Amino acid sequence: SQQGEEDPQALSIQEGENATMNCSYKTSINNLQWYRQNSGRGLVHLILIRSNEREKHSGRLRVTLDTSKKSSSLLITASRAADTASYFCATAYFSGGYNKLIFGAGTRLAVHP
Amino acid sequence: DVKVTQSSRYLVKRTGEKVFLECVQDMDHENMFWYRQDPGLGLRLIYFSYDVKMKEKGDIPEGYSVSREKKERFSLILESASTNQTSMYLCASSSRGQGRGNTIYFGEGSWLTVV
């Protein structure tokens, strides 16, 4: 079963606007990660936030984590057409002796020039 | 630069054929994974391996098997391909160490169509 659920499923914005994507999950986690996927390609790791962190920045990306609400958000500021892609959250937790990573269904972001 | 290479980008196979998807990583990673990706379902883990000759079932192992004879190579095998296995298959690897959490590195994907 899916651990992470992204919201919205699709997002369409103009260049220069900010894009916010949300992720909710069900069980306790070690960390939460965000990945990006260009159409028809593999996934690329963007940012990781640990369970004891509340906010993290990387360039134009800002990730927040609220473990009490079991949710995270990814903010892309000053979006560009090149940001058009699908974005996935992945929750990492320890189970059965292994670190496991469960992906959500993703948010499709379209940034229009 | 890290590299996970999947041998085939696009394959078309017939129902009942045996299909091999090969994956090689050059990062000396202990862990390797096979996922399939379908619209609206995200990525689902088929199998993973944490060491040579070791394997563990993921969430959807039925109809698949894997082989890891060398550390850098992880193969996914469809013993008898069926149309419901038409999908995009993604190979990935990660270090066992905790320095970067369990960030994983993906290949470019293999699009398999079973007709």
Backbone of each chain as ProteinMPNN parsed JSONL, in Angstrom:
{"seq_chain_A": "SQQGEEDPQALSIQEGENATMNCSYKTSINNLQWYRQNSGRGLVHLILIRSNEREKHSGRLRVTLDTSKKSSSLLITASRAADTASYFCATAYFSGGYNKLIFGAGTRLAVHP", "coords_chain_A": {"N_chain_A": [[0.851, -1.191, 0.0], [0.372, 2.31, -0.553], [2.445, 4.659, 1.022], [2.951, 7.381, 0.952], [1.012, 10.15, -0.063], [0.461, 12.346, -2.594], [-0.558, 15.739, -3.111], [-1.62, 18.544, -4.935], [-2.843, 16.278, -7.551], [-2.247, 17.245, -10.022], [-0.793, 20.265, -11.231], [-0.896, 23.499, -12.514], [0.833, 26.281, -13.51], [2.045, 29.703, -13.989], [5.165, 30.864, -15.295], [7.464, 32.129, -12.916], [5.711, 32.164, -10.807], [5.03, 30.682, -7.569], [5.198, 27.214, -6.681], [3.443, 24.835, -4.868], [3.499, 21.724, -3.381], [2.017, 18.983, -1.734], [2.378, 16.357, 0.693], [1.173, 13.515, 2.254], [1.396, 11.06, 4.834], [1.344, 7.788, 6.445], [2.504, 6.241, 8.532], [5.042, 6.198, 11.151], [8.146, 7.732, 10.36], [11.608, 7.618, 9.203], [12.888, 9.435, 7.56], [11.975, 11.809, 5.007], [11.734, 12.103, 1.549], [12.103, 13.986, -1.47], [11.59, 13.618, -4.921], [12.248, 14.174, -8.367], [10.864, 13.762, -11.629], [11.421, 13.86, -14.948], [9.534, 13.74, -17.979], [9.147, 10.449, -19.001], [11.618, 9.649, -18.052], [14.136, 8.611, -15.606], [13.986, 8.875, -11.951], [15.1, 11.671, -10.062], [16.9, 12.552, -7.22], [15.945, 15.146, -5.024], [15.811, 16.409, -2.434], [16.247, 15.716, 1.04], [14.645, 15.311, 4.122], [14.98, 14.928, 7.54], [13.36, 13.122, 10.219], [13.537, 14.581, 12.55], [13.791, 17.139, 11.771], [12.404, 20.279, 10.729], [12.283, 22.063, 8.672], [13.797, 22.62, 5.499], [16.136, 23.84, 3.116], [17.04, 24.163, -0.303], [18.542, 25.735, -2.714], [16.113, 26.955, -4.861], [14.219, 25.443, -3.659], [12.072, 24.575, -0.995], [11.445, 22.653, 1.771], [9.111, 21.435, 4.067], [8.325, 19.719, 7.102], [5.921, 18.168, 9.035], [5.59, 16.269, 11.582], [3.621, 15.72, 13.415], [1.274, 16.02, 12.061], [1.755, 14.297, 10.109], [2.696, 15.068, 7.53], [4.122, 16.721, 4.651], [5.531, 19.426, 2.78], [6.482, 20.655, -0.414], [7.957, 23.418, -1.718], [8.447, 25.26, -4.578], [10.082, 28.022, -5.533], [9.693, 30.978, -7.562], [9.143, 29.782, -10.163], [10.199, 28.018, -13.142], [9.968, 27.29, -16.659], [11.457, 25.021, -17.094], [11.103, 23.6, -14.797], [8.967, 22.011, -15.127], [7.646, 18.895, -14.603], [7.187, 15.682, -12.993], [6.653, 15.294, -9.529], [7.663, 13.514, -6.723], [6.993, 12.334, -3.462], [8.745, 10.447, -1.03], [8.677, 8.181, 1.54], [10.693, 7.136, 4.191], [11.221, 4.362, 6.166], [11.815, 2.033, 8.837], [11.577, -1.374, 8.62], [10.979, -4.816, 9.166], [13.674, -5.36, 9.378], [14.934, -3.874, 7.469], [15.712, -0.773, 5.82], [13.147, 0.923, 4.322], [11.67, 2.414, 1.423], [8.999, 4.203, 0.387], [7.022, 5.248, -2.263], [4.843, 7.913, -3.288], [2.062, 8.674, -5.534], [2.63, 10.904, -6.997], [2.899, 14.366, -8.122], [1.967, 16.155, -10.925], [3.558, 18.739, -12.401], [3.098, 21.602, -14.308], [4.665, 24.231, -15.83], [4.075, 27.197, -17.313], [5.364, 29.251, -19.915]], "CA_chain_A": [[0.0, 0.0, 0.0], [1.155, 3.528, -0.65], [2.663, 5.366, 2.269], [2.837, 8.809, 0.703], [-0.008, 10.581, -1.008], [0.705, 13.743, -2.968], [-1.707, 16.59, -3.399], [-2.62, 17.985, -5.855], [-2.345, 15.334, -8.537], [-1.702, 18.033, -11.116], [-0.702, 21.687, -10.906], [-0.52, 24.264, -13.684], [1.113, 27.657, -13.083], [2.827, 30.518, -14.908], [6.548, 31.109, -14.896], [7.618, 33.167, -11.914], [4.861, 31.864, -9.651], [5.499, 29.609, -6.686], [4.444, 25.959, -6.756], [3.446, 24.099, -3.607], [2.985, 20.357, -3.448], [1.891, 18.424, -0.399], [2.507, 14.91, 0.816], [0.741, 12.989, 3.551], [1.803, 9.676, 5.003], [0.511, 7.117, 7.441], [3.198, 5.68, 9.695], [6.248, 6.91, 11.57], [9.189, 7.669, 9.338], [12.967, 8.065, 9.533], [13.076, 10.659, 6.797], [11.093, 11.955, 3.847], [12.546, 12.583, 0.43], [11.399, 14.436, -2.665], [12.247, 13.289, -6.169], [11.691, 14.774, -9.586], [10.946, 12.9, -12.799], [11.06, 14.412, -16.248], [8.693, 12.812, -18.719], [9.787, 9.286, -19.598], [12.977, 9.448, -17.54], [14.237, 8.126, -14.236], [13.784, 9.858, -10.904], [16.297, 12.336, -9.549], [16.725, 12.983, -5.838], [16.006, 16.593, -4.832], [16.079, 16.866, -1.063], [15.88, 14.797, 2.108], [14.435, 15.947, 5.421], [14.919, 13.89, 8.563], [12.158, 13.209, 11.056], [13.716, 15.562, 13.617], [13.918, 18.452, 11.15], [11.098, 20.883, 10.414], [12.355, 22.799, 7.411], [15.075, 22.495, 4.83], [16.191, 24.616, 1.883], [18.069, 23.85, -1.282], [18.299, 26.623, -3.855], [14.729, 27.45, -4.909], [13.344, 24.462, -3.024], [11.905, 24.621, 0.46], [10.652, 21.52, 2.228], [8.725, 21.424, 5.475], [7.854, 18.442, 7.616], [5.141, 18.242, 10.262], [5.391, 14.869, 11.957], [2.375, 15.568, 14.171], [0.216, 15.899, 11.059], [2.218, 13.33, 9.117], [2.615, 15.724, 6.224], [5.261, 17.488, 4.192], [5.256, 20.216, 1.587], [7.597, 21.081, -1.25], [7.715, 24.711, -2.347], [9.406, 25.707, -5.594], [9.864, 29.452, -5.703], [10.062, 31.582, -8.852], [9.212, 28.623, -11.046], [10.653, 28.166, -14.525], [9.419, 26.264, -17.556], [12.269, 23.81, -16.925], [10.645, 22.875, -13.599], [7.891, 21.114, -15.537], [8.038, 17.516, -14.302], [6.416, 15.079, -11.906], [7.371, 15.336, -8.257], [7.238, 12.421, -5.857], [7.548, 12.214, -2.124], [9.046, 9.076, -0.647], [8.866, 8.095, 2.987], [11.647, 6.103, 4.581], [10.985, 3.826, 7.495], [12.515, 0.794, 9.098], [10.616, -2.46, 8.804], [11.458, -6.137, 8.798], [15.127, -5.41, 9.331], [15.466, -3.093, 6.363], [15.194, 0.556, 5.529], [12.277, 0.865, 3.152], [11.326, 3.707, 0.836], [7.714, 4.049, -0.285], [6.717, 6.42, -3.073], [3.472, 8.263, -3.61], [1.705, 8.645, -6.954], [3.244, 12.051, -7.642], [2.199, 15.572, -8.59], [2.456, 16.622, -12.229], [3.654, 20.197, -12.431], [3.31, 22.23, -15.612], [4.982, 25.645, -15.713], [3.889, 27.788, -18.649], [6.145, 30.483, -20.132]], "C_chain_A": [[0.88, 1.231, 0.0], [1.249, 4.188, 0.718], [2.44, 6.848, 2.068], [1.775, 9.11, -0.331], [0.228, 12.039, -1.314], [-0.592, 14.457, -3.314], [-1.178, 17.955, -3.838], [-2.023, 16.944, -6.788], [-1.708, 16.069, -9.703], [-1.778, 19.504, -10.745], [-0.199, 22.42, -12.135], [-0.352, 25.721, -13.278], [1.883, 28.396, -14.177], [4.244, 30.665, -14.368], [6.621, 32.266, -13.911], [6.78, 32.932, -10.665], [5.527, 30.786, -8.795], [4.613, 28.379, -6.844], [4.568, 25.241, -5.429], [2.792, 22.751, -3.798], [3.015, 19.774, -2.046], [1.955, 16.902, -0.434], [2.032, 14.508, 2.197], [1.133, 11.52, 3.624], [1.137, 9.096, 6.234], [1.261, 6.676, 8.694], [4.416, 6.512, 10.053], [7.365, 6.692, 10.554], [10.555, 8.047, 9.91], [13.291, 9.368, 8.811], [12.077, 10.679, 5.644], [11.904, 12.602, 2.747], [11.621, 13.036, -0.703], [12.261, 14.134, -3.887], [11.513, 13.98, -7.309], [11.864, 13.793, -10.742], [10.515, 13.678, -14.026], [10.36, 13.322, -17.058], [9.508, 11.676, -19.334], [11.191, 8.98, -19.1], [12.949, 8.869, -16.144], [14.018, 9.247, -13.234], [15.115, 10.406, -10.427], [16.011, 12.857, -8.143], [16.886, 14.495, -5.73], [16.47, 16.963, -3.436], [15.568, 15.826, -0.082], [15.712, 15.588, 3.395], [14.244, 14.834, 6.456], [13.737, 14.139, 9.49], [12.299, 14.232, 12.182], [13.958, 16.976, 13.067], [12.542, 18.973, 10.775], [11.108, 21.589, 9.073], [13.754, 22.638, 6.83], [15.01, 23.24, 3.508], [17.286, 24.07, 0.988], [17.781, 24.668, -2.524], [16.89, 27.19, -3.808], [13.733, 26.502, -4.253], [13.3, 24.692, -1.513], [10.982, 23.471, 0.848], [10.341, 21.705, 3.704], [8.213, 20.049, 5.85], [7.138, 18.673, 8.932], [4.807, 16.81, 10.67], [4.114, 14.666, 12.762], [1.191, 15.403, 13.223], [0.562, 14.859, 9.994], [2.092, 13.913, 7.705], [3.888, 16.503, 5.946], [4.814, 18.34, 3.016], [6.557, 20.569, 0.9], [7.186, 22.372, -1.932], [8.83, 24.986, -3.345], [9.126, 27.179, -5.832], [10.314, 29.903, -7.09], [10.211, 30.516, -9.927], [9.62, 29.004, -12.472], [10.023, 27.073, -15.37], [10.168, 24.94, -17.39], [11.905, 23.023, -15.67], [9.498, 21.927, -13.922], [8.348, 19.669, -15.425], [7.01, 16.939, -13.343], [7.285, 15.041, -10.656], [6.779, 14.292, -7.317], [7.819, 12.598, -4.459], [7.748, 10.731, -1.833], [9.339, 9.054, 0.847], [9.745, 6.9, 3.319], [11.345, 5.647, 5.997], [11.64, 2.458, 7.59], [11.491, -0.299, 9.387], [11.228, -3.779, 8.377], [12.963, -6.228, 8.665], [15.757, -4.586, 8.235], [14.905, -1.692, 6.375], [14.377, 0.471, 4.259], [11.898, 2.265, 2.705], [10.063, 3.508, 0.016], [7.358, 5.343, -0.984], [5.216, 6.647, -3.194], [3.261, 8.268, -5.114], [2.184, 9.875, -7.707], [2.307, 13.196, -7.959], [2.813, 15.981, -9.909], [2.398, 18.136, -12.262], [3.907, 20.662, -13.855], [3.526, 23.714, -15.378], [4.972, 26.25, -17.111], [4.664, 29.094, -18.78], [5.247, 31.719, -20.208]], "O_chain_A": [[2.006, 1.198, 0.496], [0.273, 4.263, 1.465], [1.818, 7.507, 2.902], [1.652, 8.417, -1.341], [0.202, 12.882, -0.416], [-1.573, 13.852, -3.746], [-0.323, 18.496, -3.137], [-0.806, 16.755, -6.803], [-0.749, 15.585, -10.304], [-2.692, 19.94, -10.045], [0.8, 22.024, -12.735], [-1.287, 26.332, -12.76], [2.316, 27.797, -15.161], [4.485, 30.601, -13.163], [5.916, 33.264, -14.061], [7.1, 33.441, -9.591], [6.443, 30.086, -9.229], [3.417, 28.497, -7.111], [5.673, 25.056, -4.919], [1.678, 22.648, -4.311], [3.931, 20.043, -1.27], [1.637, 16.26, -1.435], [2.443, 15.096, 3.198], [1.194, 10.827, 2.608], [0.455, 9.802, 6.977], [0.715, 6.729, 9.795], [4.775, 7.435, 9.323], [7.504, 5.615, 9.974], [10.654, 8.7, 10.948], [13.891, 10.279, 9.38], [11.422, 9.678, 5.355], [12.669, 13.535, 2.989], [10.51, 12.53, -0.862], [13.472, 14.357, -3.896], [10.332, 14.315, -7.215], [12.869, 13.087, -10.83], [9.365, 14.105, -14.124], [10.578, 12.131, -16.836], [10.445, 11.917, -20.095], [11.88, 8.136, -19.673], [11.884, 8.66, -15.565], [13.882, 10.413, -13.604], [16.123, 9.699, -10.393], [15.001, 13.521, -7.91], [17.833, 15.065, -6.27], [17.412, 17.739, -3.272], [14.579, 15.141, -0.343], [16.541, 16.438, 3.72], [13.444, 13.918, 6.26], [13.187, 15.24, 9.533], [11.294, 14.702, 12.716], [14.29, 17.892, 13.819], [11.621, 18.193, 10.532], [10.076, 21.704, 8.412], [14.747, 22.535, 7.551], [13.968, 23.274, 2.854], [18.315, 23.582, 1.455], [16.883, 24.339, -3.299], [16.51, 27.833, -2.83], [12.527, 26.745, -4.294], [14.309, 24.957, -0.859], [9.88, 23.336, 0.317], [11.208, 22.086, 4.491], [7.724, 19.305, 5.0], [7.683, 19.299, 9.841], [3.856, 16.216, 10.162], [3.575, 13.56, 12.792], [0.219, 14.722, 13.551], [-0.234, 14.579, 9.098], [1.469, 13.326, 6.82], [4.624, 16.889, 6.854], [3.838, 18.017, 2.337], [7.592, 20.757, 1.54], [6.181, 22.413, -2.641], [10.011, 24.951, -2.999], [8.041, 27.539, -6.288], [11.19, 29.297, -7.707], [11.276, 30.368, -10.527], [9.419, 30.128, -12.931], [9.594, 26.046, -14.846], [9.58, 23.867, -17.528], [12.357, 21.89, -15.501], [9.101, 21.125, -13.077], [9.315, 19.262, -16.069], [6.075, 17.627, -12.931], [8.489, 14.791, -10.721], [5.563, 14.202, -7.143], [8.984, 12.964, -4.296], [7.012, 9.879, -2.331], [10.159, 9.827, 1.343], [9.559, 5.802, 2.794], [11.23, 6.462, 6.912], [11.968, 1.821, 6.589], [10.652, -0.166, 10.279], [11.91, -3.858, 7.356], [13.477, -7.07, 7.929], [16.978, -4.588, 8.078], [13.801, -1.44, 6.856], [14.865, -0.001, 3.232], [11.815, 3.187, 3.517], [10.055, 2.734, -0.942], [7.386, 6.413, -0.376], [4.426, 5.703, -3.201], [4.158, 7.913, -5.879], [2.149, 9.892, -8.938], [1.092, 13.026, -8.054], [4.029, 16.139, -10.015], [1.328, 18.736, -12.162], [4.817, 20.176, -14.526], [2.674, 24.385, -14.795], [5.759, 25.866, -17.976], [4.633, 29.939, -17.885], [5.743, 32.831, -20.386]]}, "seq_chain_B": "DVKVTQSSRYLVKRTGEKVFLECVQDMDHENMFWYRQDPGLGLRLIYFSYDVKMKEKGDIPEGYSVSREKKERFSLILESASTNQTSMYLCASSSRGQGRGNTIYFGEGSWLTVV", "coords_chain_B": {"N_chain_B": [[30.521, 11.055, -11.503], [27.444, 9.671, -10.467], [26.055, 6.573, -11.615], [23.488, 4.659, -12.924], [22.712, 2.15, -14.986], [20.444, 0.99, -17.296], [19.877, -1.707, -19.422], [18.158, -1.794, -21.628], [16.073, 0.514, -23.231], [13.607, 0.481, -24.5], [11.382, -2.146, -24.994], [9.672, -4.705, -26.778], [7.733, -7.433, -26.258], [6.444, -10.773, -26.633], [3.481, -12.328, -25.309], [4.064, -14.774, -22.864], [6.767, -15.043, -23.367], [10.117, -15.216, -22.076], [11.63, -12.721, -20.236], [14.38, -10.586, -19.804], [15.592, -8.017, -17.827], [18.225, -5.868, -17.494], [20.495, -4.366, -15.184], [23.012, -2.136, -14.228], [25.219, -0.736, -11.856], [27.602, 1.779, -10.993], [28.593, 2.581, -8.57], [29.416, 1.126, -6.444], [27.428, 0.342, -4.686], [25.628, -1.251, -2.047], [22.908, -1.896, -1.952], [20.291, -2.719, -4.2], [17.503, -2.145, -6.38], [14.365, -3.002, -7.895], [11.737, -1.367, -9.42], [8.355, -0.93, -10.548], [6.504, 1.318, -12.581], [3.423, 2.74, -12.899], [0.76, 4.624, -14.375], [-0.846, 6.801, -12.103], [-0.372, 5.124, -9.99], [2.085, 5.427, -8.926], [5.401, 4.506, -7.863], [6.105, 1.122, -7.459], [7.539, -1.321, -5.439], [9.262, -4.126, -6.571], [11.283, -6.151, -6.175], [14.113, -6.246, -3.99], [17.655, -6.101, -3.32], [20.163, -6.614, -0.961], [22.692, -7.419, -0.935], [25.208, -9.364, -2.641], [23.844, -12.188, -4.219], [21.71, -12.13, -2.478], [18.264, -11.533, -1.835], [15.129, -9.855, -1.516], [11.616, -9.904, -1.3], [9.511, -7.389, -2.623], [6.693, -5.258, -2.727], [5.145, -6.214, -4.841], [5.895, -8.92, -5.967], [4.98, -11.035, -7.492], [5.108, -13.025, -10.365], [7.568, -12.24, -11.111], [11.159, -12.607, -10.957], [14.492, -12.326, -9.575], [18.024, -11.725, -9.996], [21.206, -11.617, -8.563], [24.263, -11.83, -9.09], [26.664, -10.532, -9.148], [28.034, -7.681, -7.479], [27.594, -5.243, -8.774], [25.545, -5.654, -10.542], [22.13, -6.229, -11.271], [19.484, -8.181, -12.043], [16.262, -8.32, -13.495], [13.733, -10.658, -13.964], [11.208, -11.803, -16.023], [9.406, -14.527, -15.991], [7.405, -15.62, -17.61], [6.077, -13.62, -19.691], [3.303, -11.402, -19.351], [0.416, -9.554, -20.498], [-0.395, -7.756, -18.536], [1.923, -6.992, -17.413], [2.993, -5.035, -18.852], [4.655, -2.055, -18.681], [6.568, 0.624, -17.132], [9.812, 0.041, -16.085], [11.943, 0.55, -13.409], [15.221, 0.665, -12.317], [17.254, 0.883, -9.402], [19.728, 2.074, -7.052], [21.4, 2.086, -3.849], [23.462, 3.242, -1.154], [24.449, 1.33, 1.693], [25.178, 2.747, 3.858], [24.486, 5.408, 6.241], [24.994, 8.002, 5.721], [23.769, 9.655, 3.827], [21.161, 9.317, 4.453], [18.759, 7.146, 3.118], [18.986, 7.737, 0.381], [18.262, 7.115, -2.974], [19.462, 6.148, -6.201], [18.46, 6.399, -9.495], [18.038, 4.528, -12.553], [17.436, 5.224, -16.073], [15.132, 4.012, -16.837], [13.116, 1.355, -18.232], [11.006, 0.744, -20.841], [8.563, -1.534, -21.139], [6.624, -3.381, -23.319], [4.142, -5.754, -23.566], [2.81, -7.901, -25.843]], "CA_chain_B": [[29.078, 11.166, -11.457], [26.835, 8.368, -10.225], [25.464, 6.044, -12.833], [22.748, 3.407, -12.938], [22.448, 1.94, -16.408], [19.536, -0.092, -17.666], [20.386, -2.129, -20.718], [17.216, -1.55, -22.726], [15.095, 1.586, -22.962], [12.302, 0.079, -25.022], [11.295, -3.545, -25.432], [8.361, -5.259, -27.091], [7.82, -8.884, -26.125], [5.173, -11.489, -26.795], [2.962, -13.054, -24.155], [4.692, -16.074, -22.646], [8.223, -14.974, -23.51], [10.941, -14.942, -20.903], [12.209, -11.393, -20.45], [15.446, -10.195, -18.876], [15.937, -6.597, -17.753], [19.52, -5.811, -16.825], [20.819, -3.086, -14.559], [24.376, -2.071, -13.705], [25.562, 0.519, -11.175], [29.058, 1.925, -10.869], [28.845, 3.32, -7.34], [29.753, 0.171, -5.393], [26.326, 0.324, -3.729], [25.215, -2.569, -1.571], [21.482, -2.125, -2.198], [19.74, -2.471, -5.531], [16.045, -2.249, -6.358], [13.562, -2.925, -9.111], [10.389, -0.825, -9.267], [7.582, -0.663, -11.76], [5.767, 2.568, -12.472], [2.208, 2.778, -13.698], [0.037, 5.885, -14.162], [-1.751, 6.866, -10.972], [0.01, 4.186, -8.921], [3.414, 5.737, -8.437], [6.397, 3.442, -7.984], [5.871, -0.012, -6.577], [8.753, -2.118, -5.326], [9.09, -5.524, -6.978], [12.288, -6.885, -5.403], [15.358, -5.546, -3.723], [18.782, -6.929, -2.929], [21.052, -5.855, -0.086], [24.04, -7.977, -1.064], [25.31, -10.36, -3.708], [23.089, -13.436, -4.041], [20.624, -11.949, -1.512], [17.116, -10.838, -2.406], [13.941, -9.779, -0.687], [10.418, -9.516, -2.038], [8.902, -6.105, -2.351], [5.237, -5.258, -2.592], [4.47, -6.899, -5.948], [6.873, -9.815, -6.569], [4.377, -12.128, -8.254], [5.382, -13.017, -11.794], [8.932, -11.761, -11.324], [12.257, -13.099, -10.145], [15.668, -11.481, -9.728], [19.315, -12.386, -9.862], [22.319, -10.718, -8.268], [25.482, -12.643, -9.03], [27.762, -9.594, -8.9], [27.572, -6.529, -6.717], [27.187, -4.124, -9.606], [24.526, -6.034, -11.529], [20.879, -6.744, -10.698], [18.629, -8.506, -13.182], [14.847, -8.639, -13.27], [13.324, -11.695, -14.912], [9.791, -12.147, -16.156], [9.504, -15.912, -16.447], [6.446, -15.789, -18.712], [5.505, -12.271, -19.732], [1.866, -11.259, -19.59], [0.08, -8.184, -20.9], [-0.494, -6.869, -17.369], [3.273, -6.585, -17.015], [3.349, -3.859, -19.646], [4.902, -1.006, -17.693], [7.924, 1.156, -17.094], [10.571, -0.584, -15.006], [13.035, 1.402, -12.957], [16.232, 0.081, -11.446], [17.847, 1.896, -8.54], [20.703, 1.561, -6.088], [21.717, 2.987, -2.732], [24.473, 2.786, -0.218], [23.92, 0.856, 2.964], [25.525, 3.712, 4.878], [23.44, 6.355, 6.603], [25.478, 9.365, 5.52], [22.793, 10.457, 3.088], [19.897, 8.628, 4.639], [18.78, 6.094, 2.111], [18.794, 8.296, -0.96], [18.544, 6.127, -3.997], [19.798, 6.66, -7.518], [17.671, 5.665, -10.467], [18.339, 4.469, -13.962], [16.538, 5.969, -16.944], [13.887, 3.282, -17.028], [12.917, 0.473, -19.388], [9.59, 0.649, -21.186], [8.268, -2.872, -21.647], [5.282, -3.634, -23.839], [3.897, -7.171, -23.811], [1.675, -7.976, -26.782]], "C_chain_B": [[28.468, 9.766, -11.308], [26.097, 7.889, -11.456], [24.783, 4.706, -12.559], [22.283, 3.225, -14.37], [21.535, 0.746, -16.603], [19.785, -0.427, -19.127], [19.456, -1.786, -21.867], [16.268, -0.433, -22.335], [13.69, 1.174, -23.371], [12.356, -1.379, -25.471], [9.835, -3.861, -25.765], [8.511, -6.769, -27.094], [6.446, -9.504, -26.292], [4.775, -12.173, -25.495], [3.608, -14.431, -24.074], [6.199, -16.077, -22.796], [8.892, -14.767, -22.166], [11.697, -13.646, -21.176], [13.245, -11.107, -19.372], [15.647, -8.683, -18.967], [17.202, -6.491, -16.897], [19.8, -4.41, -16.299], [22.226, -3.17, -13.977], [24.584, -0.719, -13.032], [27.07, 0.555, -10.938], [29.462, 2.622, -9.573], [29.223, 2.419, -6.172], [28.682, 0.122, -4.295], [25.974, -1.104, -3.331], [23.781, -2.907, -2.003], [21.113, -1.85, -3.648], [18.265, -2.84, -5.53], [15.496, -2.348, -7.782], [12.167, -2.45, -8.735], [9.672, -0.911, -10.607], [6.732, 0.571, -11.505], [4.605, 2.546, -13.43], [1.448, 4.057, -13.382], [-0.911, 5.798, -12.971], [-1.372, 5.973, -9.801], [1.388, 4.497, -8.35], [4.383, 4.597, -8.694], [6.08, 2.341, -6.988], [7.094, -0.924, -6.614], [8.471, -3.579, -5.653], [9.998, -6.423, -6.127], [13.414, -5.932, -5.049], [16.415, -6.533, -3.247], [19.728, -6.079, -2.095], [22.48, -6.392, -0.127], [24.028, -8.98, -2.22], [24.594, -11.643, -3.292], [21.962, -13.322, -3.009], [19.496, -11.173, -2.177], [15.964, -10.869, -1.412], [12.767, -9.352, -1.56], [9.971, -8.117, -1.622], [7.398, -6.255, -2.228], [4.519, -6.076, -3.666], [5.413, -7.879, -6.646], [6.294, -10.875, -7.51], [4.648, -11.959, -9.748], [6.786, -12.572, -12.148], [9.925, -12.577, -10.498], [13.456, -12.2, -10.402], [16.925, -12.319, -9.555], [20.37, -11.334, -9.567], [23.562, -11.567, -8.01], [26.721, -11.797, -8.774], [27.208, -8.345, -8.244], [27.004, -5.442, -7.604], [25.989, -4.423, -10.504], [23.312, -6.679, -10.851], [19.912, -6.942, -11.853], [17.213, -8.812, -12.726], [14.401, -9.595, -14.366], [11.813, -11.872, -14.856], [9.765, -13.535, -16.777], [8.581, -16.187, -17.651], [5.64, -14.495, -18.806], [4.004, -12.3, -20.018], [1.563, -9.788, -19.874], [-0.024, -7.243, -19.708], [0.869, -6.506, -16.78], [3.822, -5.485, -17.929], [3.469, -2.671, -18.701], [6.271, -0.399, -17.94], [8.621, 0.564, -15.88], [11.79, 0.268, -14.692], [13.939, 0.629, -12.006], [16.834, 1.206, -10.605], [18.863, 1.24, -7.609], [20.91, 2.57, -4.979], [22.81, 2.362, -1.89], [23.813, 2.272, 1.047], [24.173, 1.869, 4.065], [24.435, 4.738, 5.09], [23.846, 7.79, 6.353], [24.504, 10.246, 4.765], [21.408, 9.86, 3.264], [19.88, 7.44, 3.711], [18.345, 6.649, 0.766], [19.109, 7.238, -1.987], [18.703, 6.791, -5.359], [19.145, 5.762, -8.561], [18.338, 5.606, -11.827], [17.283, 5.221, -14.762], [15.22, 5.258, -17.225], [13.879, 2.433, -18.283], [11.419, 0.341, -19.623], [9.35, -0.731, -21.806], [6.813, -2.931, -22.093], [5.17, -5.122, -24.124], [2.637, -7.285, -24.673], [1.176, -9.411, -26.934]], "O_chain_B": [[28.917, 8.808, -11.939], [25.579, 8.685, -12.24], [25.388, 3.764, -12.047], [21.545, 4.054, -14.902], [21.816, -0.358, -16.138], [19.891, 0.466, -19.969], [19.92, -1.514, -22.975], [15.722, -0.433, -21.232], [12.713, 1.475, -22.685], [13.245, -1.788, -26.217], [8.906, -3.361, -25.131], [9.318, -7.319, -27.843], [5.421, -8.845, -26.116], [5.625, -12.547, -24.687], [3.694, -15.157, -25.064], [6.85, -17.037, -22.385], [8.302, -14.212, -21.239], [12.327, -13.495, -22.223], [13.017, -11.353, -18.188], [15.848, -8.139, -20.053], [17.249, -6.951, -15.756], [19.395, -3.409, -16.891], [22.584, -4.147, -13.32], [24.179, 0.316, -13.561], [27.718, -0.469, -10.718], [30.55, 3.19, -9.487], [29.34, 2.886, -5.039], [28.991, -0.109, -3.126], [26.013, -2.028, -4.143], [23.479, -4.043, -2.369], [21.565, -0.872, -4.244], [17.827, -3.721, -4.789], [16.09, -1.842, -8.734], [11.502, -3.023, -7.873], [10.303, -0.959, -11.663], [6.301, 0.835, -10.383], [4.782, 2.356, -14.633], [1.482, 4.531, -12.247], [-1.68, 4.845, -12.843], [-1.983, 6.054, -8.735], [1.803, 3.872, -7.373], [4.205, 3.817, -9.63], [5.818, 2.605, -5.815], [7.612, -1.252, -7.682], [7.563, -4.192, -5.09], [9.527, -7.336, -5.45], [13.635, -4.932, -5.731], [16.105, -7.649, -2.828], [20.059, -4.956, -2.475], [23.365, -5.883, 0.561], [22.97, -9.384, -2.702], [24.727, -12.111, -2.161], [21.321, -14.325, -2.697], [19.736, -10.271, -2.98], [15.844, -11.777, -0.589], [12.924, -8.526, -2.459], [10.044, -7.727, -0.457], [6.895, -7.244, -1.696], [3.417, -6.574, -3.437], [5.71, -7.687, -7.825], [7.036, -11.534, -8.239], [4.442, -10.886, -10.314], [7.161, -12.527, -13.32], [9.571, -13.161, -9.473], [13.444, -11.4, -11.338], [16.898, -13.441, -9.05], [20.432, -10.296, -10.225], [23.859, -11.958, -6.881], [27.715, -12.292, -8.243], [26.044, -7.996, -8.437], [26.034, -4.783, -7.23], [25.475, -3.518, -11.161], [23.446, -7.545, -9.987], [19.563, -5.993, -12.555], [16.995, -9.474, -11.711], [14.66, -9.367, -15.548], [11.226, -12.064, -13.791], [10.068, -13.696, -17.959], [8.953, -16.902, -18.582], [4.654, -14.306, -18.094], [3.513, -13.106, -20.809], [2.346, -8.9, -19.536], [0.233, -6.047, -19.85], [0.955, -5.8, -15.775], [4.97, -5.063, -17.791], [2.516, -2.319, -18.007], [7.024, -0.829, -18.814], [8.081, 0.586, -14.774], [12.555, 0.652, -15.577], [13.487, 0.026, -11.033], [16.91, 2.35, -11.053], [18.859, 0.026, -7.408], [20.634, 3.759, -5.143], [23.046, 1.154, -1.907], [22.736, 2.733, 1.425], [23.483, 1.87, 5.085], [23.567, 4.926, 4.238], [23.122, 8.71, 6.733], [24.416, 11.446, 5.025], [20.584, 9.888, 2.35], [20.907, 6.784, 3.537], [17.46, 6.107, 0.103], [20.117, 6.541, -1.88], [18.144, 7.856, -5.621], [19.262, 4.537, -8.516], [19.094, 6.498, -12.21], [16.348, 5.786, -14.194], [14.299, 5.849, -17.789], [14.545, 2.747, -19.27], [10.667, -0.101, -18.755], [9.879, -1.042, -22.873], [5.899, -2.579, -21.347], [5.999, -5.689, -24.836], [1.557, -6.834, -24.293], [0.23, -9.659, -27.683]]}, "name": "protein", "num_of_chains": 2, "seq": "SQQGEEDPQALSIQEGENATMNCSYKTSINNLQWYRQNSGRGLVHLILIRSNEREKHSGRLRVTLDTSKKSSSLLITASRAADTASYFCATAYFSGGYNKLIFGAGTRLAVHPDVKVTQSSRYLVKRTGEKVFLECVQDMDHENMFWYRQDPGLGLRLIYFSYDVKMKEKGDIPEGYSVSREKKERFSLILESASTNQTSMYLCASSSRGQGRGNTIYFGEGSWLTVV"}
